[in-house]
Amino acid sequence: MLVAIDGTAGSGKSATAVRVAETAGFVLMDSGLMYRAVAWVCIEHGTEILEPELVALLASVPIAVHHRGLHMYVTVDGVDITDRLRALEVTGMASRVAQFAVVRRFLFAHQRGFGRRYADTPGLVAEGRDMGTVVFPHADLKFFFDAPVEVRAERRWEQLRELGIRTALPELRASLLHRDRADRQRDLAPLRRHPDAMVINTGQLTLEQQVELILEQIQACSRQRNPR
Ligand code: C5P
């Protein structure tokens, strides 16, 4: 089974997707982490964010995406860089590199690979901005997460604080709005709700309720597939 979760920045997709994958025994694919990995490589190499430079970079730097148990991790040159990908500088750069066709094509191939390997067994939860619209339009279940920006900023501030990253709330709020705008307005795979996607307003729900809602849909979908 393939479950696609898309939505705005900081709307709770990742936290929900992790719990859903753990409970359902599915593999998790955090596509944002892939964009962050490319961003991190750009920063490390001081690459100019232009099409020819990005083409050369992706051809020469070995970026690989793996999963350990249910969790994803990314290596560059064989070194696990996953822990470095939440830094604010990487977040901003991820949103920039995500505008480029060459980057999206490169990651699309990795993402579809995850789908081929895990959608049937044990099942895949894919989260990002274009999972249900572009990468897996045939997903069995599609969700679109959103919440008021104030709620998203406060939750993200708290998450970053737990990771030891200090930031000011107004800046965080502005950065979320900026990323949403860039994601919504880009020509390629813009952030939008697939008509089949169930909208979940996470401003009014707890994490447990979000997880429960999706698990219920997974169970209903399994029952429909394997009626007794
Ligand atoms: O989800 P996360 O915040 O980790 O994603 C980082 C950035 O990567 C987003 O701001 C977005 O611009 C980009 N992204 C994307 N398509 C996806 C996942 C992430 O464009 N499927």
Residues whose N, C-alpha, C, O or C-beta is under 5 A from the ligand:
A	BS01	C5P	S31 G32 L33 Y35 A94 S95 A98 G128 R129 D130 R179 D183
